[in-house]
Amino acid sequence: MAKYYTHNEPFELECGYVLPELTIAYDTYGEMNADRSNVVWVCHALTANSDVADWWPHTVEEGCFLDPAKYFTVCANFLGSHYGTTGPLSINPATGEPYYGDFPLVTVRDMVRCHQLLARHLGIEQVELLIGSSIGGFQCLEWSVMQPEFARKAAYIATTPRTKPWASAFNESQRMAIESDPTYGECSAEAGLNGMAIARSIALLSYRGGMAYDKTQEDENPDEASFQRRVLSYQRYQGEKLRRRFNAYSYYRLSQAVDSHNLGRERGRVEDVLKQIRAKSLVVAITSDILFPPSDHDILVENIPDVRYHLIDSDFGHDGFLVEHRQLNDIILNFLSE
């Protein structure tokens, strides 16, 4: 069950816009021990929420790396999302109406600064493990640089220190799909949802890649010509599933936040910035990830001072961090036991 923290002071975003107040939704699992040495902080991926057990299979379980009998796990819904933290459907105190498309641009650094507010509220000065995948990994990298002593250990999974043009191209195509929906721009929570469904079908191509599609979506009789192929209904199903649970204004802004990610922005060379990380670090890549391929992780491994690297063998692309939970669990447990 999500909890809520309200920050009743103005919060200035990197873009210069000032949010009059801030609400942060978060979930916790387990109990914090007396010396507060068993805290794990999870940073979630793009359309996930603060309920880790809901979206990360077989992690918040006995014997797993988020075992609630052993660890006190915190996950906060990030800024701009659709799941409780201040975002496009929140009420703008200045107008008394939801922000909708007027919600300002946010960056990954803005998201981390929100997490830091919550950590202070919870009395958490340091965590045993800071962990995240994809944009969750973006947040972990930013946090490791912004507050080097916060995490004793940090795990960066299927992620990158800078969003490259390849990933941004997918995001722009998705935004074009949302913009093509004639309802997008209306002051309604339902605006742009059909366009967002198309956007999600585009995103799935980058999340899974060819091997995963060919492995899971082949027709029963591949030698028979058909206009009703299995994969067609899969694409529509995935788009509809997100349409029913998310918001197009949030999706649009979050894709822009992904594009904004650059650990070296206003800091210098990314390589030099990575050398500032003090956490004992774990980098995990996935063999078939086409969004953030293994080669994107080389810069992390070569420049973070105290680092170890694992490559998960999977046909499921970027989504391998969700699918290959057994491999990932073994890797994280071994890392925690060091």
Beta strands, then each sheet from edge to edge (+ up, - down):
strand 1: 3-7
strand 2: 11-12
strand 3: 18-19
strand 4: 22-29
strand 5: 39-43
strand 6: 72-76
strand 7: 91-92
strand 8: 97-98
strand 9: 127-133
strand 10: 151-157
strand 11: 280-286
strand 12: 307-312
sheet 1: 1+ 4- 6+ 5+ 9+ 10+ 11+ 12+
sheet 2: 2+ 3-
sheet 3: 7+ 8-
end
